Amino acid sequence: MTLNIRFAIISTALAALSAPAYADATEPKVNWEASPYSVDVDRRGSEVEDYTITGWMLTPTDQTKPHIRFSCTDRAGLVAIISPTPELEAEQGTRVSTRRAKTNFKIEGRKRVSSMWVHVRETGILQSRQNEDAKKIFNAVITQSSIDFKLPMSKGSITLQPPKADGAFKTFMQECSL
């Protein structure tokens, strides 16, 4: 079964889920926030013209521990972003240095995947370079599978247990045609 078919099956299963049970029936637990975003890219001194990236961002509400978030744009498709530490923010207008790095990740019960990721030193995040990796991690959220991730710039690793999919997660899926 190909990855796209599995992705479609899992996505259909998620859409069919009934409303989750909450500890406090009056206030549902929010695990994710989905929001549109736009970034202007200024290519000063480059032959490439300036451009704007628009899309959707899916961010967990708890960013105090290592976490995953997703971005979806027409330009890049689905992107997984791993933050191994509480999120750092680069100051507006600051140049960030990125480095491609090979890393390994394993989703519970599956074969280990080795691929290239982008590491941003100033913020400490890792960003997928291949949509297939992002789709695997996205599906891990749906199936509530843990993800073991080797940090490429250190000898360490982290295990991520993504929060459960909720209404914001479904909104992100619909807006990104996933």
C-alpha positions as CSV (number, residue, x, y, z in Angstrom):
1,M,0.0,0.0,0.0
2,T,1.5,3.3,-1.0
3,L,2.1,6.2,1.4
4,N,-0.6,8.4,-0.3
5,I,-3.2,5.6,0.0
6,R,-2.4,5.1,3.7
7,F,-2.5,8.9,4.2
8,A,-6.0,9.0,2.6
9,I,-7.2,6.1,4.7
10,I,-6.0,7.6,7.9
11,S,-7.3,11.0,7.0
12,T,-10.8,9.5,6.3
13,A,-10.7,7.7,9.6
14,L,-9.9,10.9,11.4
15,A,-12.7,12.8,9.7
16,A,-15.1,10.1,10.8
17,L,-14.1,10.3,14.5
18,S,-16.9,11.3,16.8
19,A,-16.5,14.2,19.3
20,P,-13.8,13.3,21.9
21,A,-14.7,12.8,25.6
22,Y,-13.4,15.6,27.8
23,A,-12.8,15.7,31.6
24,D,-14.8,19.0,31.8
25,A,-17.8,18.8,29.4
26,T,-18.3,22.6,29.4
27,E,-14.8,23.4,28.2
28,P,-13.3,21.2,25.5
29,K,-9.5,20.6,25.7
30,V,-7.7,22.4,22.9
31,N,-4.6,20.6,21.7
32,W,-3.8,22.5,18.5
33,E,-4.2,25.9,17.0
34,A,-4.7,26.3,13.2
35,S,-4.2,29.8,11.7
36,P,-3.4,31.3,8.3
37,Y,-0.1,33.1,7.9
38,S,1.8,35.2,5.4
39,V,5.5,35.9,5.2
40,D,7.2,38.4,2.8
41,V,10.6,37.3,1.6
42,D,13.0,40.1,0.8
43,R,15.8,38.9,-1.6
44,R,17.9,42.1,-1.4
45,G,20.9,41.9,-3.7
46,S,19.6,38.7,-5.3
47,E,18.6,38.1,-8.9
48,V,15.5,36.3,-7.5
49,E,12.6,38.7,-7.1
50,D,10.9,39.2,-3.7
51,Y,7.9,37.0,-3.0
52,T,5.2,36.3,-0.4
53,I,4.6,32.9,1.1
54,T,1.0,32.3,2.3
55,G,-0.4,29.2,4.0
56,W,-1.6,27.6,7.2
57,M,0.2,26.8,10.4
58,L,-0.8,24.1,12.9
59,T,0.8,24.6,16.3
60,P,0.3,22.7,19.6
61,T,-1.1,24.8,22.4
62,D,1.6,23.5,24.8
63,Q,5.0,24.7,23.5
64,T,6.9,24.3,26.9
65,K,8.3,21.0,25.9
66,P,9.7,19.4,22.7
67,H,6.9,19.6,20.1
68,I,5.9,19.2,16.4
69,R,4.1,21.8,14.3
70,F,3.1,21.8,10.7
71,S,3.1,24.3,7.9
72,C,1.3,24.0,4.6
73,T,1.8,26.3,1.5
74,D,1.4,26.0,-2.2
75,R,5.1,26.7,-2.6
76,A,6.5,24.0,-0.2
77,G,3.5,21.7,0.5
78,L,3.3,20.0,3.9
79,V,6.3,20.7,6.2
80,A,6.9,19.2,9.6
81,I,8.8,21.4,12.1
82,I,10.4,19.8,15.1
83,S,11.3,22.0,18.1
84,P,13.5,19.9,20.5
85,T,13.4,22.7,23.2
86,P,10.9,25.4,24.1
87,E,10.6,27.6,21.1
88,L,13.2,30.4,20.7
89,E,12.3,33.4,18.5
90,A,14.7,35.1,16.1
91,E,14.4,38.9,16.3
92,Q,12.5,40.4,13.4
93,G,14.8,41.2,10.5
94,T,17.6,39.0,11.8
95,R,19.3,36.8,9.3
96,V,19.1,33.2,10.4
97,S,21.7,30.6,9.4
98,T,20.4,27.3,8.2
99,R,22.2,24.1,7.7
100,R,21.1,20.9,6.0
101,A,21.7,17.9,8.2
102,K,20.9,14.2,7.9
103,T,18.9,12.8,10.7
104,N,16.9,9.6,11.6
105,F,13.5,9.3,13.0
106,K,11.3,6.3,13.8
107,I,7.6,6.2,14.2
108,E,6.4,3.6,16.7
109,G,6.2,0.2,15.1
110,R,7.8,1.3,11.8
111,K,11.1,1.1,10.1
112,R,13.6,3.9,10.8
113,V,13.8,6.7,8.2
114,S,17.0,8.6,7.4
115,S,16.6,11.9,5.5
116,M,17.9,15.5,5.2
117,W,16.4,18.2,7.4
118,V,17.1,21.9,7.7
119,H,18.5,23.0,11.1
120,V,18.0,26.7,12.1
121,R,20.6,27.5,14.7
122,E,19.1,30.7,16.0
123,T,15.7,29.1,16.9
124,G,16.8,25.5,17.4
125,I,14.2,24.0,15.1
126,L,14.5,21.3,12.5
127,Q,12.3,21.5,9.3
128,S,11.6,18.6,7.0
129,R,12.9,18.9,3.4
130,Q,10.7,16.1,2.0
131,N,6.9,16.1,2.0
132,E,6.9,12.3,2.5
133,D,8.6,12.8,5.9
134,A,6.1,15.5,6.9
135,K,3.2,13.1,5.9
136,K,4.6,10.3,8.0
137,I,4.8,12.6,11.1
138,F,1.4,14.0,10.4
139,N,0.0,10.5,10.3
140,A,1.7,9.7,13.6
141,V,-0.3,12.5,15.2
142,I,-3.5,10.9,13.8
143,T,-2.6,7.4,15.1
144,Q,-1.1,8.8,18.3
145,S,2.2,7.1,17.7
146,S,5.3,8.2,19.4
147,I,8.2,9.6,17.3
148,D,11.9,9.0,18.2
149,F,14.0,11.7,16.6
150,K,17.8,11.8,16.4
151,L,19.0,15.4,16.8
152,P,21.5,16.0,14.0
153,M,23.7,18.6,15.6
154,S,24.2,16.7,18.8
155,K,24.5,13.1,20.0
156,G,21.1,13.3,21.7
157,S,17.7,12.2,20.7
158,I,14.1,13.0,21.8
159,T,10.9,11.1,21.8
160,L,7.8,13.1,20.9
161,Q,4.3,12.1,21.9
162,P,2.1,14.4,19.8
163,P,-1.2,15.8,21.2
164,K,-4.4,14.3,20.0
165,A,-6.1,15.6,16.9
166,D,-8.9,18.0,17.5
167,G,-11.1,20.5,15.6
168,A,-8.2,22.8,14.8
169,F,-6.3,19.8,13.4
170,K,-9.3,19.0,11.2
171,T,-9.5,22.6,10.0
172,F,-5.8,22.5,9.0
173,M,-6.5,19.3,7.1
174,Q,-9.4,20.9,5.2
175,E,-7.5,24.2,4.5
176,C,-4.5,22.3,3.2
177,S,-6.5,19.7,1.2
178,L,-4.9,16.9,3.1
